[in-house]
Amino acid sequence: MSTTLRFDRRGGIECLYTEAVDLRTLGRLRVVRATEIAFDPDEQRWEVRCAASRKLLQSDPSRAACLAWEHANLQPGTLLPSNQPPSQP
């Protein structure tokens, strides 16, 4: 996982949060999730959804696979693929 930090014009940082870099040393944090991972009991699968639009981005029977997808697709410098269909396992 990358520990690259990208600063926006207002001084905010865009990153996939990890504790490899203790961001608390920079000051008070405001964390906004890009995605939500939750289990769908009807489909018996884990789903990755865009937190803003609720669009399904990825699903898999394995939560670990969804976390891996999130880490691979939400690195700094990538855009949330909210206009793409979900990947199929």
C-alpha positions as CSV (number, residue, x, y, z in Angstrom):
1,M,0.0,0.0,0.0
2,S,1.3,3.4,-0.9
3,T,1.8,6.0,1.9
4,T,1.7,8.9,-0.7
5,L,-0.2,11.9,0.5
6,R,-1.9,14.3,-2.0
7,F,-2.8,17.7,-0.8
8,D,-5.7,19.7,-2.3
9,R,-5.6,23.5,-2.7
10,R,-7.3,24.0,0.7
11,G,-4.6,22.0,2.5
12,G,-6.7,18.8,2.8
13,I,-5.1,15.4,2.3
14,E,-6.5,12.7,0.0
15,C,-5.3,9.3,0.9
16,L,-6.3,5.7,1.7
17,Y,-5.9,5.9,5.5
18,T,-3.4,3.6,7.0
19,E,-1.5,3.9,10.3
20,A,1.8,3.7,8.4
21,V,1.8,7.5,8.7
22,D,0.3,8.9,11.9
23,L,-1.8,11.7,10.5
24,R,-2.8,12.9,14.0
25,T,0.6,14.5,14.3
26,L,-0.6,17.0,11.7
27,G,-3.5,18.1,13.8
28,R,-7.2,17.3,14.2
29,L,-8.5,14.8,11.6
30,R,-11.7,14.9,9.6
31,V,-12.1,11.5,7.9
32,V,-14.6,11.0,5.1
33,R,-15.0,7.5,3.6
34,A,-15.1,7.1,-0.1
35,T,-16.7,3.7,0.1
36,E,-18.7,1.5,2.4
37,I,-18.3,-2.3,2.7
38,A,-21.3,-4.2,4.0
39,F,-22.7,-7.7,3.8
40,D,-25.8,-8.3,1.7
41,P,-27.8,-11.1,3.4
42,D,-30.0,-11.6,0.4
43,E,-27.2,-12.1,-2.1
44,Q,-24.8,-13.6,0.6
45,R,-22.0,-11.4,-0.7
46,W,-20.0,-8.5,0.6
47,E,-20.5,-5.2,-1.4
48,V,-18.4,-2.2,-1.9
49,R,-20.5,0.9,-2.5
50,C,-19.7,4.5,-3.2
51,A,-20.4,6.3,0.1
52,A,-21.7,9.4,-1.8
53,S,-24.0,7.8,-4.4
54,R,-24.5,4.3,-2.9
55,K,-23.6,2.8,-6.4
56,L,-22.4,-0.8,-6.3
57,L,-18.7,-0.8,-7.2
58,Q,-17.7,-4.4,-6.4
59,S,-19.1,-7.5,-4.7
60,D,-17.6,-10.8,-3.6
61,P,-18.3,-13.6,-1.2
62,S,-15.1,-12.7,0.6
63,R,-14.8,-9.5,2.6
64,A,-11.0,-9.7,2.3
65,A,-11.4,-9.6,-1.5
66,C,-13.6,-6.4,-1.2
67,L,-11.0,-4.8,1.1
68,A,-8.2,-5.8,-1.5
69,W,-10.3,-4.2,-4.3
70,E,-10.7,-1.0,-2.2
71,H,-7.0,-0.8,-1.5
72,A,-6.2,-1.4,-5.2
73,N,-8.7,1.1,-6.6
74,L,-8.6,3.9,-4.1
75,Q,-4.9,4.8,-4.0
76,P,-3.9,8.5,-4.2
77,G,-4.1,9.7,-7.8
78,T,-7.0,7.4,-8.7
79,L,-10.6,8.4,-9.1
80,L,-13.4,6.6,-7.5
81,P,-14.8,4.5,-10.4
82,S,-18.4,5.6,-9.8
83,N,-19.3,5.5,-13.5
84,Q,-18.1,2.0,-14.1
85,P,-20.1,-1.2,-13.7
86,P,-19.1,-3.5,-10.7
87,S,-16.4,-6.0,-11.3
88,Q,-17.5,-9.6,-11.5
89,P,-15.5,-12.3,-9.7
